[in-house]
Amino acid sequence: MRKHVPQAFLLVFLLCSAAVAQSVTGRWVAKFSSDDEAREIVVALNASGGTLTGYILAPQFEDRIVAGKVDGANVAFTAERDANNNQVQRRDYTAVLEGGKLKLTAPAQGNRPGQVYELTRASSDPPAPLPPKPPKISLPEPAAVRSNGLAKTPPMGWNSWNKFRGKVNDQVVREIADAMVKSGMKAAGYLYVNIDDTWEGTRDARGNITTNSKFPNMKALSDYVHSKGLKLGIYSSPGPKTCAGYEGSFQHEDQDAKTWAAWGIDYLKYDWCSAARVYDTQQSTMIAAYAKMGEALLKSGRPIVYSLCQYGMLDVGEWGAKVDGNLWRTTGDISDRWQSMNNIGFDRQPGREKYAGPGHWNDPDMLEIGNGGMTDTEYRTHMSLWCLLAAPLLSGNDIRDMQPSVLEILTNRDVIAVDQDKLGKQGVRVAKDGDLEVWAKPLADGGYAAGLFNRGAADAKVTAKWSDIGVTGSHKVRDLWKHEELGSIADEYSANVPSHGVVMIRIAK
């Protein structure tokens, strides 16, 4: 039997519910660290009858709410964002109203939990709708850009992002340069000190890019790094904003390249990010956008290594070298965990070897060695596989304070020699038996390097057969992690390999 609900009580309940729902209506703002300028994220919401419309604006993205609901103080909605390949990405947000603040949780990314923003109400008025999206720029595929002749072997160095993210500054970079020399990393071949995102300031009256307060004098910093016998790298985007929402190089390509050359920059990482907001990301347009900067770097008058960071989209291996790229990312971002490195290194690289060679390299992303999310065994696998892949070796840890085991992994000269081999061939997987794999790389002296990998959860015996690698008879073998000569071995080599581990050998001609 249905209970009778007094009309007066029902009316009060509905009015209160509507008041709670309407209480999230308005413009909410969260400011975040920006050094020289007030950067903010804006959440504009309009709650009506339990449903929600609106949008989120940040320097580097624009999310338009396509479905949402309000349940008391709790809010949930789905928003659309322009993504790459002319696709639209859907993202699920939640928020809760607490003490007059709106606490917004952004979607998780990989193994990283969703970031939480605490927003303050700037207005209670229903927000005006966003204007229609402007048409995107379409560019024809350009002629090939002349090669800069750099990076005859994979670049080696350090990048700030994995460890420091937005906390990188002038002092950190100077201390890293000092540590690269003192630790022996420079002697092992690590030369580039690369500043990733968040160095950018605003543009001056003439449109020249400036640095923010974290980097008061980039030319002086460059001079300091050069005085150590090292090289300095920097970061930008072909879009209007970088991934972290700082100033990009859109429509300032020549100007920025000249500025970097004047500062003494030696390396550019160019990250697609907000370019998807302005460019029609067909292959021809992406090629043209990257060629713009390739030409600009050549015209700058300074040799600058050109790193394309566009996550392996649109068959970049087919055209990366044509835009003067010296290296190009093959996948999304790596993270400091076995699952990420395992997938990127083993599963996402086969088939790309035909694009690698002196002056142009496949880039499976930076090294996570020493950041603490994997074991030393897993880090040796990381280093071994990257070297067999002829990948750039850009450490991403705090090298001012490294454990001896981490330094040993990063500076193993036997293993680094495989990466830096002058033949410039990328290694390939030559055998696979479940979680057990053998990878091999031909070397300039006629020999081979091989990795016996165990991706499984238990220790296992792995065998490298000479016939799989392409050699016959007996050959001298050296263990590259133990630095031991193993004598002359015929037909095959077997080793007990720990879980998630590797045995790496060099097979003489």
HUKASUL-V308098 format. One record per helix or strand of 2 or more residues. SS is the DSSP state (@ for helix, = for strand). FROM is the first residue (numbers start at 1). TO is the last residue. If there is no record, write none. Layout:
ss = <SS	SS>
from = <FROM	FROM>
to = <TO	TO>
This chain:
ss = <@	=	=	=	=	=	=	=	=	=	@	@	@	=	=	=	@	=	@	=	@	@	=	@	=	@	@	=	@	=	@	@	=	=	=	=	@	=	=	=	=>
from = <7	26	39	51	61	74	88	101	116	156	161	170	185	192	200	209	218	231	253	267	275	283	305	313	327	338	353	360	376	393	404	413	428	436	448	460	466	474	484	492	501>
to = <22	32	48	58	71	82	98	105	123	159	167	183	188	194	203	211	227	236	263	271	278	299	309	323	329	347	355	363	388	395	410	419	433	442	454	465	469	479	490	497	507>
